[in-house]
Amino acid sequence: MTAKKVMPAIVVAAIVISLIVFGLSAVGPVGTLIIGGSGVLAFFAWIFTTFKTPADPGAILPLYLLLVGTELIHMSEEAITDFPGQFGLLFGDSFSFFAPMVLLFGGVWVIAGAGLIYKNPVANFFVWFVAIGPGIINGIAHVTFPILAGTLYFPGLYTVIFPFAVSVLLIRRLLQGHRESA
C-alpha cells in the first residue's frame, strides 16, 4: 500500500484520538464514551468498507445530507431544552461548550458532504462517524437517558428518531454499496 493511500487512515486515526482526548478533557467519561466510542467504531467500519473503495456519492450523498439536516434539527431541540445542563446533572459532566461543538461538528459534516462528491476517503469516514455516533449511538443514548433520570422526557428525545432512522437507511446503503463493489 502506498503512502498516499495510507495517509487518510493516519489522518482519521489522529482525528479519533483527538476526539477521545478532547472528550476526556471537556465532557467527561460518558461523553467520551459516546463521542470517542463512535469514532472508534466508525474508524473500523470505514477501514473495512469505504476506505479502499469510496462510496458512490450519488447513492450516499442525499441520505447523508438528510442525516446531517435531521441531526442539526435534533441538536436544536437539545439546545432549546437545555441538554447540556440536564446531561451535566445526570452524569456530573460538563457540556458547557455545546453551542461551539454544534457549529464545529455541523460545519465539518457539511464539508465532508462536499468531499463525498470527490470520493475523498476522509469524507467517507465522516459518513460512518455521523451515522454511527450522532445517528445510532445517540439514538440509543437518548432513549436511555430518561430511564436513568427517572423521567418521561430528556432533552432531545422527541427528534432523535429522525437521525436514528436515516442512519439505519444510510448504513444499509453503505453496506449494500460495499458488497456490490467487492
N, CA and C atoms as a LAMMPS dump frame, in Angstrom:
ITEM: TIMESTEP
0
ITEM: NUMBER OF ATOMS
546
ITEM: BOX BOUNDS ff ff ff
-5.0000000000000000e+02 5.0000000000000000e+02
-5.0000000000000000e+02 5.0000000000000000e+02
-5.0000000000000000e+02 5.0000000000000000e+02
ITEM: ATOMS id mol type element x y z
1 1 1 N 0.853 -1.18 0
2 1 2 C 0 0 0
3 1 3 C 0.894 1.236 0
4 2 1 N 0.552 2.203 -0.813
5 2 2 C 1.381 3.396 -0.95
6 2 3 C 1.126 4.377 0.188
7 3 1 N 2.084 5.294 0.353
8 3 2 C 1.958 6.32 1.393
9 3 3 C 0.727 7.189 1.142
10 4 1 N 0.436 7.439 -0.139
11 4 2 C -0.735 8.246 -0.479
12 4 3 C -2.024 7.565 -0.017
13 5 1 N -2.059 6.255 -0.082
14 5 2 C -3.251 5.507 0.323
15 5 3 C -3.343 5.374 1.845
16 6 1 N -2.202 5.316 2.522
17 6 2 C -2.181 5.146 3.974
18 6 3 C -2.455 6.463 4.702
19 7 1 N -2.097 7.588 4.108
20 7 2 C -2.228 8.888 4.77
21 7 3 C -3.637 9.176 5.286
22 8 1 N -4.704 8.907 4.509
23 8 2 C -6.039 9.164 5.065
24 8 3 C -6.313 8.374 6.35
25 9 1 N -5.83 7.129 6.418
26 9 2 C -6.032 6.325 7.626
27 9 3 C -5.298 6.941 8.816
28 10 1 N -4.112 7.481 8.572
29 10 2 C -3.351 8.14 9.639
30 10 3 C -4.073 9.401 10.093
31 11 1 N -4.587 10.18 9.142
32 11 2 C -5.324 11.404 9.468
33 11 3 C -6.567 11.073 10.294
34 12 1 N -7.303 10.07 9.87
35 12 2 C -8.528 9.699 10.591
36 12 3 C -8.189 9.134 11.97
37 13 1 N -7.143 8.334 12.08
38 13 2 C -6.741 7.828 13.397
39 13 3 C -6.403 8.993 14.327
40 14 1 N -5.74 10.016 13.8
41 14 2 C -5.423 11.207 14.605
42 14 3 C -6.702 11.941 15.018
43 15 1 N -7.676 12.003 14.137
44 15 2 C -8.959 12.632 14.467
45 15 3 C -9.648 11.866 15.598
46 16 1 N -9.674 10.548 15.494
47 16 2 C -10.323 9.717 16.519
48 16 3 C -9.618 9.878 17.86
49 17 1 N -8.289 9.845 17.86
50 17 2 C -7.54 10.038 19.103
51 17 3 C -7.817 11.421 19.681
52 18 1 N -7.892 12.43 18.818
53 18 2 C -8.201 13.794 19.269
54 18 3 C -9.586 13.869 19.893
55 19 1 N -10.565 13.168 19.305
56 19 2 C -11.913 13.135 19.869
57 19 3 C -11.895 12.547 21.279
58 20 1 N -11.116 11.508 21.467
59 20 2 C -11.039 10.863 22.781
60 20 3 C -10.364 11.782 23.787
61 21 1 N -9.241 12.376 23.413
62 21 2 C -8.527 13.293 24.311
63 21 3 C -9.399 14.501 24.631
64 22 1 N -10.021 15.076 23.598
65 22 2 C -10.919 16.206 23.791
66 22 3 C -12.067 15.819 24.715
67 23 1 N -12.643 14.661 24.472
68 23 2 C -13.757 14.203 25.293
69 23 3 C -13.38 14.07 26.745
70 24 1 N -12.241 13.455 27.017
71 24 2 C -11.815 13.264 28.406
72 24 3 C -11.573 14.591 29.106
73 25 1 N -11.094 15.571 28.361
74 25 2 C -10.796 16.856 28.992
75 25 3 C -12.004 17.786 29.035
76 26 1 N -13.006 17.56 28.188
77 26 2 C -14.087 18.531 28.074
78 26 3 C -15.461 18.011 28.5
79 27 1 N -15.756 16.739 28.284
80 27 2 C -17.109 16.255 28.572
81 27 3 C -17.155 15.09 29.551
82 28 1 N -16.018 14.613 30.019
83 28 2 C -16.013 13.526 30.986
84 28 3 C -16.167 12.164 30.34
85 29 1 N -16.226 11.134 31.177
86 29 2 C -16.209 9.761 30.661
87 29 3 C -17.443 9.368 29.846
88 30 1 N -18.625 9.809 30.227
89 30 2 C -19.822 9.407 29.487
90 30 3 C -19.831 10.038 28.098
91 31 1 N -19.572 11.328 28.026
92 31 2 C -19.493 11.993 26.724
93 31 3 C -18.388 11.418 25.854
94 32 1 N -17.264 11.075 26.488
95 32 2 C -16.145 10.482 25.749
96 32 3 C -16.517 9.109 25.219
97 33 1 N -17.231 8.341 26.017
98 33 2 C -17.665 7.024 25.563
99 33 3 C -18.554 7.158 24.325
100 34 1 N -19.446 8.145 24.336
101 34 2 C -20.344 8.347 23.208
102 34 3 C -19.586 8.882 21.99
103 35 1 N -18.818 9.953 22.163
104 35 2 C -18.125 10.588 21.038
105 35 3 C -16.923 9.761 20.587
106 36 1 N -16.047 9.427 21.53
107 36 2 C -14.846 8.659 21.192
108 36 3 C -15.166 7.248 20.739
109 37 1 N -16.127 6.611 21.426
110 37 2 C -16.533 5.26 21.031
111 37 3 C -17.102 5.239 19.621
112 38 1 N -17.872 6.277 19.296
113 38 2 C -18.419 6.397 17.936
114 38 3 C -17.297 6.521 16.921
115 39 1 N -16.272 7.302 17.269
116 39 2 C -15.132 7.473 16.377
117 39 3 C -14.395 6.168 16.123
118 40 1 N -14.202 5.385 17.186
119 40 2 C -13.503 4.099 17.041
120 40 3 C -14.326 3.135 16.188
121 41 1 N -15.621 3.024 16.48
122 41 2 C -16.476 2.133 15.677
123 41 3 C -16.52 2.578 14.216
124 42 1 N -16.633 3.891 14.005
125 42 2 C -16.669 4.417 12.635
126 42 3 C -15.357 4.148 11.912
127 43 1 N -14.234 4.267 12.623
128 43 2 C -12.923 4.014 12.013
129 43 3 C -12.877 2.588 11.447
130 44 1 N -13.29 1.618 12.253
131 44 2 C -13.22 0.232 11.787
132 44 3 C -14.259 -0.065 10.706
133 45 1 N -15.446 0.511 10.827
134 45 2 C -16.442 0.329 9.76
135 45 3 C -15.902 0.887 8.451
136 46 1 N -15.283 2.056 8.524
137 46 2 C -14.706 2.709 7.341
138 46 3 C -13.557 1.894 6.754
139 47 1 N -12.619 1.458 7.609
140 47 2 C -11.45 0.688 7.147
141 47 3 C -11.894 -0.57 6.394
142 48 1 N -12.934 -1.222 6.909
143 48 2 C -13.358 -2.487 6.302
144 48 3 C -14.365 -2.317 5.165
145 49 1 N -14.749 -1.077 4.848
146 49 2 C -15.727 -0.883 3.763
147 49 3 C -15.261 0.191 2.787
148 50 1 N -15.554 1.45 3.073
149 50 2 C -15.359 2.517 2.088
150 50 3 C -13.968 3.135 2.088
151 51 1 N -13.047 2.616 2.862
152 51 2 C -11.668 3.126 2.836
153 51 3 C -11.015 2.779 1.501
154 52 1 N -11.096 1.526 1.105
155 52 2 C -10.439 1.097 -0.143
156 52 3 C -11.227 1.525 -1.38
157 53 1 N -12.53 1.426 -1.299
158 53 2 C -13.384 1.824 -2.416
159 53 3 C -14.431 2.789 -1.874
160 54 1 N -14.228 4.094 -2.074
161 54 2 C -15.175 5.085 -1.544
162 54 3 C -16.597 4.856 -2.053
163 55 1 N -17.538 5.255 -1.227
164 55 2 C -18.95 5.096 -1.567
165 55 3 C -19.312 5.916 -2.799
166 56 1 N -20.303 5.427 -3.519
167 56 2 C -20.829 6.149 -4.675
168 56 3 C -21.577 7.382 -4.169
169 57 1 N -21.075 8.59 -4.498
170 57 2 C -21.722 9.796 -3.961
171 57 3 C -23.185 9.935 -4.372
172 58 1 N -23.537 9.468 -5.559
173 58 2 C -24.925 9.553 -5.995
174 58 3 C -25.866 8.734 -5.127
175 59 1 N -25.359 7.64 -4.584
176 59 2 C -26.175 6.772 -3.739
177 59 3 C -26.171 7.218 -2.281
178 60 1 N -25.084 7.845 -1.843
179 60 2 C -24.889 8.143 -0.419
180 60 3 C -25.205 9.59 -0.059
181 61 1 N -24.823 10.524 -0.904
182 61 2 C -24.906 11.942 -0.544
183 61 3 C -26.31 12.406 -0.145
184 62 1 N -27.381 12.044 -0.874
185 62 2 C -28.701 12.521 -0.445
186 62 3 C -29.069 12.067 0.97
187 63 1 N -28.834 10.788 1.276
188 63 2 C -29.141 10.302 2.625
189 63 3 C -28.222 10.94 3.667
190 64 1 N -26.954 11.116 3.323
191 64 2 C -26.024 11.739 4.255
192 64 3 C -26.454 13.17 4.583
193 65 1 N -26.817 13.945 3.566
194 65 2 C -27.259 15.323 3.817
195 65 3 C -28.562 15.353 4.612
196 66 1 N -29.447 14.397 4.355
197 66 2 C -30.667 14.292 5.149
198 66 3 C -30.319 13.974 6.607
199 67 1 N -29.355 13.101 6.804
200 67 2 C -28.905 12.779 8.166
201 67 3 C -28.346 14.012 8.858
202 68 1 N -27.485 14.753 8.183
203 68 2 C -26.907 15.964 8.775
204 68 3 C -28.019 16.953 9.12
205 69 1 N -28.975 17.127 8.22
206 69 2 C -30.085 18.046 8.473
207 69 3 C -30.92 17.626 9.668
208 70 1 N -31.259 16.337 9.748
209 70 2 C -32.06 15.87 10.877
210 70 3 C -31.273 15.947 12.182
211 71 1 N -29.968 15.737 12.107
212 71 2 C -29.139 15.853 13.319
213 71 3 C -29.076 17.307 13.788
214 72 1 N -29.004 18.258 12.864
215 72 2 C -28.994 19.667 13.248
216 72 3 C -30.334 20.071 13.875
217 73 1 N -31.429 19.537 13.356
218 73 2 C -32.739 19.78 13.986
219 73 3 C -32.747 19.186 15.393
220 74 1 N -32.248 17.972 15.519
221 74 2 C -32.172 17.311 16.825
222 74 3 C -31.327 18.133 17.804
223 75 1 N -30.168 18.608 17.363
224 75 2 C -29.313 19.399 18.244
225 75 3 C -29.968 20.735 18.597
226 76 1 N -30.84 21.234 17.738
227 76 2 C -31.601 22.445 18.071
228 76 3 C -32.554 22.165 19.225
229 77 1 N -33.231 21.003 19.175
230 77 2 C -34.093 20.63 20.305
231 77 3 C -33.265 20.533 21.582
232 78 1 N -32.094 19.913 21.48
233 78 2 C -31.237 19.792 22.665
234 78 3 C -30.867 21.164 23.223
235 79 1 N -30.534 22.09 22.339
236 79 2 C -30.137 23.429 22.784
237 79 3 C -31.312 24.156 23.437
238 80 1 N -32.477 24.066 22.841
239 80 2 C -33.662 24.762 23.356
240 80 3 C -34.101 24.199 24.71
241 81 1 N -33.92 22.901 24.908
242 81 2 C -34.41 22.247 26.124
243 81 3 C -33.31 21.976 27.15
244 82 1 N -32.167 22.635 27.001
245 82 2 C -31.05 22.573 27.958
246 82 3 C -30.451 21.171 28.122
247 83 1 N -30.162 20.548 27.002
248 83 2 C -29.463 19.258 27.075
249 83 3 C -28.16 19.357 27.865
250 84 1 N -27.318 20.379 27.631
251 84 2 C -26.056 20.428 28.385
252 84 3 C -26.266 20.435 29.899
253 85 1 N -27.212 21.22 30.367
254 85 2 C -27.471 21.288 31.802
255 85 3 C -28.008 19.982 32.361
256 86 1 N -28.961 19.37 31.645
257 86 2 C -29.552 18.111 32.108
258 86 3 C -28.548 16.956 32.042
259 87 1 N -27.722 16.947 31.013
260 87 2 C -26.67 15.932 30.892
261 87 3 C -25.695 16.07 32.059
262 88 1 N -25.323 17.318 32.359
263 88 2 C -24.414 17.579 33.47
264 88 3 C -24.993 17.132 34.797
265 89 1 N -26.278 17.386 35.027
266 89 2 C -26.921 16.949 36.264
267 89 3 C -26.977 15.425 36.361
268 90 1 N -27.245 14.78 35.246
269 90 2 C -27.388 13.326 35.238
270 90 3 C -26.058 12.618 35.462
271 91 1 N -24.993 13.115 34.809
272 91 2 C -23.715 12.394 34.842
273 91 3 C -22.599 13.123 35.576
274 92 1 N -22.848 14.365 35.975
275 92 2 C -21.806 15.127 36.651
276 92 3 C -20.714 15.605 35.701
277 93 1 N -21.011 15.597 34.418
278 93 2 C -20.044 16.041 33.415
279 93 3 C -20.438 17.422 32.904
280 94 1 N -19.467 18.168 32.462
281 94 2 C -19.726 19.498 31.923
282 94 3 C -19.914 19.424 30.42
283 95 1 N -20.885 20.146 29.929
284 95 2 C -21.123 20.235 28.494
285 95 3 C -21.27 21.704 28.122
286 96 1 N -20.441 22.55 28.743
287 96 2 C -20.581 23.996 28.595
288 96 3 C -20.234 24.495 27.192
289 97 1 N -19.556 23.708 26.411
290 97 2 C -19.137 24.127 25.065
291 97 3 C -20.122 23.626 24.004
292 98 1 N -21.339 23.292 24.384
293 98 2 C -22.308 22.66 23.476
294 98 3 C -22.516 23.454 22.194
295 99 1 N -22.775 24.757 22.305
296 99 2 C -23.044 25.575 21.106
297 99 3 C -21.855 25.584 20.145
298 100 1 N -20.627 25.832 20.62
299 100 2 C -19.493 25.761 19.679
300 100 3 C -19.312 24.375 19.076
301 101 1 N -19.606 23.323 19.857
302 101 2 C -19.472 21.959 19.345
303 101 3 C -20.462 21.721 18.205
304 102 1 N -21.698 22.194 18.375
305 102 2 C -22.718 22.029 17.328
306 102 3 C -22.258 22.717 16.047
307 103 1 N -21.747 23.923 16.176
308 103 2 C -21.282 24.659 14.996
309 103 3 C -20.075 23.974 14.355
310 104 1 N -19.126 23.527 15.169
311 104 2 C -17.93 22.865 14.646
312 104 3 C -18.293 21.568 13.938
313 105 1 N -19.014 20.681 14.633
314 105 2 C -19.379 19.405 14.027
315 105 3 C -20.242 19.619 12.787
316 106 1 N -21.235 20.507 12.887
317 106 2 C -22.101 20.773 11.73
318 106 3 C -21.316 21.235 10.52
319 107 1 N -20.36 22.125 10.739
320 107 2 C -19.516 22.607 9.645
321 107 3 C -18.669 21.511 9.038
322 108 1 N -18.063 20.693 9.884
323 108 2 C -17.238 19.586 9.394
324 108 3 C -18.097 18.599 8.606
325 109 1 N -19.294 18.326 9.1
326 109 2 C -20.164 17.365 8.416
327 109 3 C -20.579 17.876 7.035
328 110 1 N -20.861 19.165 6.924
329 110 2 C -21.236 19.733 5.625
330 110 3 C -20.043 19.684 4.661
331 111 1 N -18.862 20.032 5.136
332 111 2 C -17.653 19.966 4.302
333 111 3 C -17.394 18.521 3.862
334 112 1 N -17.633 17.574 4.767
335 112 2 C -17.457 16.162 4.407
336 112 3 C -18.425 15.777 3.287
337 113 1 N -19.622 16.348 3.304
338 113 2 C -20.568 16.089 2.216
339 113 3 C -20.004 16.513 0.878
340 114 1 N -19.335 17.674 0.845
341 114 2 C -18.682 18.117 -0.391
342 114 3 C -17.558 17.153 -0.764
343 115 1 N -16.843 16.65 0.232
344 115 2 C -15.77 15.688 -0.025
345 115 3 C -16.273 14.387 -0.619
346 116 1 N -17.497 14.018 -0.295
347 116 2 C -18.064 12.791 -0.864
348 116 3 C -18.165 12.873 -2.382
349 117 1 N -18.462 14.062 -2.882
350 117 2 C -18.587 14.251 -4.328
351 117 3 C -17.285 13.846 -5.024
352 118 1 N -16.158 14.116 -4.37
353 118 2 C -14.84 13.809 -4.937
354 118 3 C -14.292 12.467 -4.455
355 119 1 N -15.143 11.685 -3.799
356 119 2 C -14.767 10.367 -3.271
357 119 3 C -13.563 10.446 -2.33
358 120 1 N -13.531 11.506 -1.535
359 120 2 C -12.457 11.701 -0.564
360 120 3 C -12.574 10.645 0.534
361 121 1 N -11.486 9.928 0.821
362 121 2 C -11.563 8.868 1.824
363 121 3 C -11.91 9.38 3.223
364 122 1 N -11.391 10.54 3.606
365 122 2 C -11.684 11.082 4.94
366 122 3 C -13.167 11.46 5.035
367 123 1 N -13.721 11.982 3.954
368 123 2 C -15.158 12.284 3.927
369 123 3 C -15.968 11.014 4.139
370 124 1 N -15.5 9.911 3.563
371 124 2 C -16.191 8.638 3.759
372 124 3 C -16.147 8.199 5.217
373 125 1 N -15.065 8.483 5.924
374 125 2 C -15.03 8.213 7.369
375 125 3 C -16.128 8.994 8.077
376 126 1 N -16.269 10.283 7.735
377 126 2 C -17.267 11.107 8.424
378 126 3 C -18.692 10.622 8.171
379 127 1 N -18.94 10.016 7.021
380 127 2 C -20.26 9.424 6.788
381 127 3 C -20.511 8.344 7.836
382 128 1 N -19.526 7.482 8.02
383 128 2 C -19.652 6.427 9.029
384 128 3 C -19.764 7.019 10.432
385 129 1 N -18.961 8.029 10.729
386 129 2 C -18.98 8.632 12.069
387 129 3 C -20.349 9.226 12.388
388 130 1 N -20.906 10.002 11.466
389 130 2 C -22.197 10.648 11.728
390 130 3 C -23.302 9.594 11.827
391 131 1 N -23.26 8.574 10.984
392 131 2 C -24.284 7.533 11.027
393 131 3 C -24.214 6.718 12.316
394 132 1 N -23.015 6.355 12.728
395 132 2 C -22.862 5.524 13.928
396 132 3 C -23.034 6.341 15.204
397 133 1 N -22.37 7.503 15.284
398 133 2 C -22.376 8.279 16.522
399 133 3 C -23.649 9.079 16.719
400 134 1 N -23.759 10.236 16.048
401 134 2 C -24.958 11.047 16.209
402 134 3 C -26.237 10.321 15.778
403 135 1 N -26.111 9.349 14.897
404 135 2 C -27.294 8.62 14.451
405 135 3 C -27.697 7.495 15.379
406 136 1 N -26.932 6.415 15.373
407 136 2 C -27.318 5.199 16.099
408 136 3 C -27.051 5.298 17.603
409 137 1 N -25.806 5.553 17.985
410 137 2 C -25.465 5.567 19.415
411 137 3 C -26.219 6.672 20.148
412 138 1 N -26.308 7.845 19.555
413 138 2 C -27.047 8.939 20.173
414 138 3 C -28.525 8.58 20.314
415 139 1 N -29.07 7.882 19.328
416 139 2 C -30.459 7.451 19.412
417 139 3 C -30.694 6.509 20.578
418 140 1 N -29.796 5.559 20.741
419 140 2 C -29.902 4.616 21.863
420 140 3 C -29.725 5.356 23.186
421 141 1 N -28.752 6.257 23.24
422 141 2 C -28.498 7.019 24.47
423 141 3 C -29.715 7.847 24.867
424 142 1 N -30.357 8.483 23.893
425 142 2 C -31.486 9.358 24.216
426 142 3 C -32.712 8.593 24.704
427 143 1 N -32.826 7.335 24.363
428 143 2 C -33.9 6.52 24.916
429 143 3 C -33.527 6.072 26.33
430 144 1 N -32.232 5.938 26.574
431 144 2 C -31.75 5.508 27.883
432 144 3 C -31.748 6.64 28.907
433 145 1 N -31.433 7.859 28.489
434 145 2 C -31.313 8.987 29.426
435 145 3 C -32.561 9.208 30.286
436 146 1 N -33.785 9.197 29.729
437 146 2 C -34.95 9.411 30.597
438 146 3 C -35.103 8.315 31.651
439 147 1 N -34.749 7.094 31.289
440 147 2 C -34.823 5.991 32.255
441 147 3 C -33.844 6.249 33.397
442 148 1 N -32.615 6.611 33.043
443 148 2 C -31.608 6.895 34.067
444 148 3 C -31.988 8.093 34.924
445 149 1 N -32.645 9.092 34.315
446 149 2 C -33.034 10.302 35.04
447 149 3 C -34.35 10.125 35.796
448 150 1 N -35.066 9.017 35.56
449 150 2 C -36.34 8.779 36.227
450 150 3 C -37.433 9.73 35.767
451 151 1 N -37.434 10.04 34.478
452 151 2 C -38.413 10.968 33.922
453 151 3 C -38.906 10.442 32.579
454 152 1 N -39.989 11.031 32.085
455 152 2 C -40.512 10.612 30.79
456 152 3 C -39.821 11.302 29.626
457 153 1 N -39.193 12.453 29.892
458 153 2 C -38.563 13.225 28.819
459 153 3 C -37.155 13.628 29.232
460 154 1 N -36.255 13.568 28.269
461 154 2 C -34.901 14.09 28.427
462 154 3 C -34.634 14.92 27.177
463 155 1 N -33.972 16.073 27.305
464 155 2 C -33.763 16.947 26.144
465 155 3 C -33.202 16.219 24.915
466 156 1 N -33.908 16.369 23.816
467 156 2 C -33.516 15.736 22.562
468 156 3 C -34.317 14.493 22.216
469 157 1 N -35.146 14.031 23.15
470 157 2 C -35.852 12.771 22.955
471 157 3 C -36.84 12.806 21.79
472 158 1 N -37.52 13.927 21.58
473 158 2 C -38.56 13.987 20.554
474 158 3 C -38.012 13.85 19.137
475 159 1 N -36.866 14.432 18.862
476 159 2 C -36.372 14.467 17.477
477 159 3 C -35.285 13.444 17.175
478 160 1 N -34.798 12.712 18.169
479 160 2 C -33.681 11.792 17.936
480 160 3 C -34.048 10.642 16.996
481 161 1 N -35.327 10.344 16.883
482 161 2 C -35.756 9.262 15.998
483 161 3 C -35.418 9.551 14.534
484 162 1 N -35.409 10.823 14.16
485 162 2 C -35.164 11.168 12.754
486 162 3 C -33.734 10.852 12.312
487 163 1 N -32.689 11.349 13.023
488 163 2 C -31.339 10.941 12.603
489 163 3 C -31.103 9.439 12.788
490 164 1 N -31.74 8.84 13.799
491 164 2 C -31.591 7.401 14.008
492 164 3 C -32.109 6.634 12.788
493 165 1 N -33.318 6.951 12.342
494 165 2 C -33.92 6.243 11.209
495 165 3 C -33.117 6.456 9.927
496 166 1 N -32.685 7.686 9.681
497 166 2 C -31.901 7.959 8.468
498 166 3 C -30.561 7.224 8.542
499 167 1 N -29.987 7.128 9.73
500 167 2 C -28.711 6.41 9.884
501 167 3 C -28.849 4.939 9.541
502 168 1 N -29.934 4.334 9.96
503 168 2 C -30.171 2.921 9.627
504 168 3 C -30.207 2.753 8.108
505 169 1 N -30.93 3.628 7.43
506 169 2 C -31.004 3.561 5.966
507 169 3 C -29.646 3.812 5.313
508 170 1 N -28.907 4.791 5.841
509 170 2 C -27.599 5.128 5.277
510 170 3 C -26.605 3.989 5.467
511 171 1 N -26.557 3.405 6.637
512 171 2 C -25.639 2.28 6.88
513 171 3 C -26.011 1.107 5.979
514 172 1 N -27.281 0.867 5.843
515 172 2 C -27.722 -0.21 4.939
516 172 3 C -27.231 0.046 3.514
517 173 1 N -27.364 1.29 3.062
518 173 2 C -26.925 1.635 1.7
519 173 3 C -25.4 1.54 1.582
520 174 1 N -24.674 1.976 2.608
521 174 2 C -23.211 1.866 2.582
522 174 3 C -22.776 0.401 2.47
523 175 1 N -23.395 -0.449 3.251
524 175 2 C -23.033 -1.869 3.227
525 175 3 C -23.437 -2.518 1.904
526 176 1 N -24.585 -2.136 1.386
527 176 2 C -25.024 -2.654 0.091
528 176 3 C -24.042 -2.243 -1.011
529 177 1 N -23.644 -0.975 -1.01
530 177 2 C -22.68 -0.497 -1.997
531 177 3 C -21.338 -1.189 -1.866
532 178 1 N -20.919 -1.451 -0.636
533 178 2 C -19.644 -2.146 -0.411
534 178 3 C -19.704 -3.572 -0.958
535 179 1 N -20.818 -4.254 -0.695
536 179 2 C -20.953 -5.631 -1.211
537 179 3 C -20.947 -5.658 -2.737
538 180 1 N -21.591 -4.666 -3.341
539 180 2 C -21.653 -4.622 -4.809
540 180 3 C -20.285 -4.31 -5.419
541 181 1 N -19.455 -3.534 -4.718
542 181 2 C -18.144 -3.152 -5.263
543 181 3 C -17.073 -4.208 -4.983
544 182 1 N -17.379 -5.143 -4.089
545 182 2 C -16.379 -6.167 -3.718
546 182 3 C -16.317 -7.297 -4.718
